[in-house]
Structures are given as C-alpha cells and as structure tokens.
Amino acid sequence: MTQPVTEPIEYNHRWWRGAGRALLLRCPRCGQGKVFLRMMFMNSDCSHCGLEFDRGHGYWLGAMMFNMAFGMGTLIVTLVLLLWITSPDPNWDVVIIVSVGAAGIGPILFFPFSRTLWMAAERAARLKDTAESE
C-alpha cells in the first residue's frame, strides 16, 4: 500500500521581498526600476524588467483600500495621542483640527506607498503562475 504524497508547505517569501521593494518605491518583481516619476505620476512599466504596472480598469481598488485604512489609522492614532497628551482637559478645537488635518495629509503622503504595496500584495497572491516566477 502506498502512502499519499504530501508536499511540504512553502513559506511565501515573495510577499516580504515585494513589500520591502514597495516601501522603497521600486518594482515589486526586480527591485530595480522606479515605479514613480514623481510623487503622483507613475511609470507605465518597469524600465529594468518590463513589468506592466497598471493591469487594467479597477486594478487600483486594493491600493485605495490600503490608503483608506492608512487614513483611518492616522485619524485614530492622532486623535488618541492628542487626547492622551492633553488630558485631563483637552482643547477640543486643537484636537479636532490636528486630527482631521493629519487624516487629510497622511493619505496624500502615503499614496505612492499604497500603490506599490498593492502591486506587491497582488503579485504575491497571483504568483502561482510559473510564467512569472522569480
């Protein structure tokens, strides 16, 4: 009687490698090409390996999710920190203005990182395909 073959579970290093490259605003595949020309303007593809960055209509919805989560996190952390710093008698005008300002500016500054992190996450989830293996 033969035993069923069980394949070992492999740890997905692609996500961590891609996330590191994303935080440097580099191509998630090769880590060499720049993703952005300037803060808000992306290249269409990687100058080093040719990876196409925009994969079609609706592709950036995941990046929007990352950016919205970052904005909400920024609002909550700023609000809690300001309430903690100014307790027991917080100046509500300052707390609200600074919290809303941080929640408005944070996602703008995080925008390029949300896109590169989304590309890395999507690519790591999709890389079961051997045609694009590293």
N, C-alpha and C positions, 0 to 999 in steps of 0.2 A: 504494500500500500504506500503510495507516495504522499508526501506532505505538501500542502499548498504552499506555494512560494509567496512569501510576504516581502514586499520591497521596503527597505528602510525609509523612514520619513526624513526627507532632507530639509534642513533649515533654509529658509529663503533669504539668502544674503543680498539678493538684488534690491529689496526694499531699502535696507540700510545704506547700501552703496549709493543707490539712487537718491535717497533723502540727503545724504551728505553732499552729493553733487548739486542737488536742488538748492540747498542752503548757500552754496557758492554761486548760484545762478548760472550753472553750467549745464550742458546737455546731459540728460539722465542716462543715455546709452554710453557715450565715450568719456564724458567728463572734461572734454577739451573745448568744444565750441561754446561760444556765448549765446545764451538764449535771448537776451535783450540788447537792443541797440542803445536805448536809453531807458529810463525807469518805466515808462508806459508803452514803449514801442518794441515789439518782438521781431526777431528774425523769422522768416518763414520756415527755414530749416537749418540744421547744424552745418556750419562751414567745414567741419572736420569729417564727420561720418555720414552726413546727408539725411539724418533723421528728420522727418517732417514733423513740425511742432503742432500745427493746427490740423486736427484729424477730421474736421467737418462740423456741420451745424450742430450745436448743442454740446460740443465737446467740453466746453469750459464750465459747465454746470457744477462739476465737482470742485473746481477751483473757487467758484462763487460760494459753495458750501464752506470750504476752508476759510475763506475771507470773512464770511458772516460769523462763523464760530470764533474767529480771532477777534472780530469787532465786539461781539458779546462778552467774550472773555476779558477783553480790555476794559469794557464798561464795568463789569462786575469787580474785577481786581482793583481798578482805580477807585470805585465807589467804596469798597471795603477798606482799602488803605487810607483814604481820606477820612472816613468815619472813625477809624481806629486812631489816626494821628490827632484829629481834632476833638476827640471825645474828652470829657463828658458833655460839652456844649458846642456841637458843630455849627459852623456858619453855613447854612444850607445853600445860600446863593453861590458861594465859592465851590462847595462840594458838587452841586449840580452843573455849574459852568465847566469846571475842570473835567468832570466825568464825561459829560457829553462831548466836550472838545477832544478828549483822548479817544473816545469811541468813534469820533468822526475822522480824526487824523490817523489813528492806528491802522485801519484797513487800507488807507491810501498808501502808507509806507509798506504795508505787508503785501500789497498787490502782486509784485513780481514773485515773491516767495510762494504765494498761494498757487500761482500758475505752475511754477517749477515743481513744487511738492505734488500737485495734482498729476503732472506728467509722470513723475517718478512712481506714484502710487498706482496709477492706471497701467503703466508699463510693467510694474512688478506683478500685478494681478493678471495681465494678459500674456506674460512670457511663458506660457506653457507651450507656445508655438516654437518649434525648433528653428524656424527660418530666421528668427531674430535673436537667437541665443548669443551669449557673450563669449 
